[in-house]
Amino acid sequence: NALLTQINQHNGNVYWVPTAFRTKEHRKIENAKAFFCIRADIDYGSIGHKKTSIHPNRETALDAIKSFPIKPSFIIDSGFGFHVYWLLDSRIELNTENIEFIESIQKGMHQALGGDSTHSIVQPFRVPGTRNFKDPNNVRIASIISAHPELRYSLDVFKEFYVEPIAKKKICHAAQSKQVLLIDDVDVPENLESVLND
């Protein structure tokens, strides 16, 4: 569509954050307002990653996701990995206590799936329909490969993956070079945003 065409003229990696914020000035945990979905970032191989994933190739990573006991609402092929979303059945208003709880659940899910260390609620994810430039000689398109928006879960379903937080929490912020689109700023392809906001 016209928006994706405009975004892709950027000629760079484009990200969004599937969390609602109080203002659009800062993508910081203290500015996070509401949470709509559990998410995970599952890499494979070594291309485009700081360290080699435990999943040697696309097939093993996708098998781990498909065999996970809780079926995802969306699976996004990010180009050199997968972004996985589990929609919640209700919007969660965020505060200091439940942010730590949610991030600890996401950390446990990453461990169970063999994902990377990305479990912050303000971590950016690649926008479906945009290009992945991690390997300039092999530019790939992020795309939705599985969509089941009818699958929505209570946060209680994920409690079994809770892990105790470390004493000192490291807050993840986007790199200066990343163009991050907040959830209210972009019409994500295949109505992903509208489903997350519903």
Legacy VTK file of the C-alpha trace (Angstrom):
# vtk DataFile Version 3.0
C-alpha trace
ASCII
DATASET POLYDATA
POINTS 198 float
0.000 0.000 0.000
0.962 3.673 -0.162
2.238 3.792 3.422
4.557 0.815 2.934
5.865 2.331 -0.289
6.671 5.519 1.579
8.294 3.635 4.449
10.423 1.514 2.128
11.753 4.626 0.431
13.610 5.103 3.707
16.130 2.460 2.514
16.780 1.308 6.037
15.477 -1.040 8.693
12.095 0.054 10.072
10.738 -1.014 13.449
7.644 -0.600 15.585
6.882 -1.148 19.252
3.731 -3.186 20.038
3.138 -1.260 23.257
1.050 1.880 23.744
2.824 4.930 25.155
1.586 7.962 27.047
3.408 10.331 24.700
5.293 9.905 21.434
8.396 11.702 22.658
10.243 8.823 24.306
10.280 5.058 23.926
11.064 4.368 27.548
9.630 1.943 30.088
8.411 4.774 32.305
6.433 6.126 29.337
4.739 2.786 28.562
0.970 2.947 29.037
-0.655 -0.327 27.958
0.248 -3.829 26.828
-1.636 -5.915 24.248
0.400 -9.032 23.506
3.171 -11.329 24.640
5.946 -11.324 22.053
9.170 -13.170 21.303
12.135 -12.712 18.961
13.510 -16.019 17.687
16.692 -15.858 15.598
18.405 -18.569 13.576
21.912 -18.931 12.196
24.500 -16.181 12.577
23.862 -13.728 9.715
22.703 -10.372 11.011
23.016 -11.353 14.674
25.516 -10.351 17.336
25.889 -13.975 18.370
24.976 -17.289 16.795
21.504 -18.558 17.625
20.929 -22.006 19.090
18.737 -22.612 16.032
21.087 -23.381 13.113
18.531 -22.659 10.391
15.044 -21.400 9.560
13.434 -24.835 9.782
14.592 -25.626 13.320
13.520 -22.202 14.593
10.090 -22.509 12.988
9.704 -26.054 14.334
10.375 -24.757 17.857
7.659 -22.132 17.442
5.109 -24.538 15.941
5.717 -27.137 18.652
5.343 -24.577 21.452
2.352 -25.541 23.650
0.654 -22.134 23.250
-0.202 -21.462 19.604
0.825 -17.966 18.438
-1.677 -15.437 17.145
0.866 -14.176 14.606
4.208 -15.394 13.282
6.288 -12.855 11.369
9.245 -13.916 9.243
11.573 -11.000 9.991
14.114 -12.017 7.371
16.711 -13.717 9.540
14.427 -14.860 12.345
10.851 -14.780 13.567
8.797 -12.320 15.590
6.016 -14.131 17.405
2.933 -12.574 18.988
0.328 -13.986 21.378
-2.629 -11.605 21.649
-4.071 -11.007 25.097
-7.813 -11.118 25.657
-7.783 -7.746 27.374
-5.677 -4.612 27.459
-3.304 -4.390 30.425
-2.684 -0.970 31.940
0.969 -0.899 32.916
2.608 -0.077 36.222
5.964 -0.806 37.824
4.847 -4.121 39.318
3.204 -5.696 36.300
5.904 -4.486 33.901
8.474 -6.533 35.807
6.094 -9.484 35.901
5.398 -9.361 32.143
9.056 -8.982 31.243
9.933 -11.957 33.448
7.309 -14.058 31.630
8.699 -13.003 28.260
12.220 -13.844 29.396
11.083 -17.338 30.360
9.349 -17.800 27.018
12.480 -16.750 25.157
14.424 -19.329 27.127
11.852 -22.025 26.338
11.820 -21.176 22.629
15.553 -20.677 22.236
15.079 -16.982 21.509
17.459 -14.096 22.058
17.638 -11.971 25.212
14.995 -9.510 23.977
12.240 -9.426 26.595
11.730 -5.719 27.311
8.207 -4.393 26.751
9.709 -1.470 24.798
11.809 -3.595 22.460
11.206 -2.667 18.791
10.145 -5.273 16.257
10.363 -5.253 12.494
7.330 -3.933 10.586
5.829 -6.592 8.276
6.120 -5.602 4.627
9.381 -3.691 5.109
12.879 -4.669 4.090
15.549 -6.225 6.298
18.979 -4.789 5.433
21.038 -6.771 7.945
22.785 -8.435 5.013
23.102 -5.768 2.275
23.820 -8.489 -0.286
20.696 -10.424 0.655
17.933 -7.950 1.487
14.785 -9.703 2.676
11.167 -8.714 3.228
9.543 -9.148 6.635
6.240 -10.931 6.134
3.349 -12.452 8.057
3.466 -16.226 7.588
0.774 -17.211 10.094
-2.189 -15.167 11.284
-4.756 -16.359 13.825
-6.188 -13.171 15.360
-8.954 -15.209 16.933
-6.386 -16.714 19.315
-6.392 -14.532 22.420
-5.143 -15.491 25.850
-5.362 -14.482 29.461
-2.027 -13.424 30.933
-2.495 -16.255 33.446
-1.854 -18.765 30.639
1.769 -17.624 30.485
2.521 -17.637 34.219
4.284 -20.995 33.998
7.086 -19.279 32.059
7.758 -16.700 34.756
11.393 -16.530 35.862
12.705 -14.587 38.816
14.075 -11.195 37.684
17.700 -10.401 38.292
18.460 -7.877 41.017
19.446 -5.111 38.621
17.214 -4.794 35.576
18.737 -3.623 32.328
16.391 -1.398 30.328
16.591 -1.841 26.576
16.433 1.263 24.405
16.445 1.445 20.601
19.716 2.230 18.927
20.036 5.783 17.637
20.177 4.484 14.070
16.838 2.675 14.285
13.677 4.272 12.974
11.058 3.196 15.489
7.354 3.624 14.782
5.042 3.740 17.788
1.884 1.696 17.647
-0.328 4.718 16.910
1.827 5.889 14.002
1.592 3.098 11.455
-1.030 0.977 9.752
0.764 -2.355 10.029
0.105 -4.701 7.072
-2.523 -7.424 7.318
-4.332 -5.425 10.042
-1.870 -6.567 12.713
-2.045 -3.236 14.497
-5.838 -3.101 14.543
-5.946 -6.590 16.045
-3.407 -5.663 18.725
-5.356 -2.516 19.583
-8.756 -4.238 19.606
LINES 1 199
198 0 1 2 3 4 5 6 7 8 9 10 11 12 13 14 15 16 17 18 19 20 21 22 23 24 25 26 27 28 29 30 31 32 33 34 35 36 37 38 39 40 41 42 43 44 45 46 47 48 49 50 51 52 53 54 55 56 57 58 59 60 61 62 63 64 65 66 67 68 69 70 71 72 73 74 75 76 77 78 79 80 81 82 83 84 85 86 87 88 89 90 91 92 93 94 95 96 97 98 99 100 101 102 103 104 105 106 107 108 109 110 111 112 113 114 115 116 117 118 119 120 121 122 123 124 125 126 127 128 129 130 131 132 133 134 135 136 137 138 139 140 141 142 143 144 145 146 147 148 149 150 151 152 153 154 155 156 157 158 159 160 161 162 163 164 165 166 167 168 169 170 171 172 173 174 175 176 177 178 179 180 181 182 183 184 185 186 187 188 189 190 191 192 193 194 195 196 197
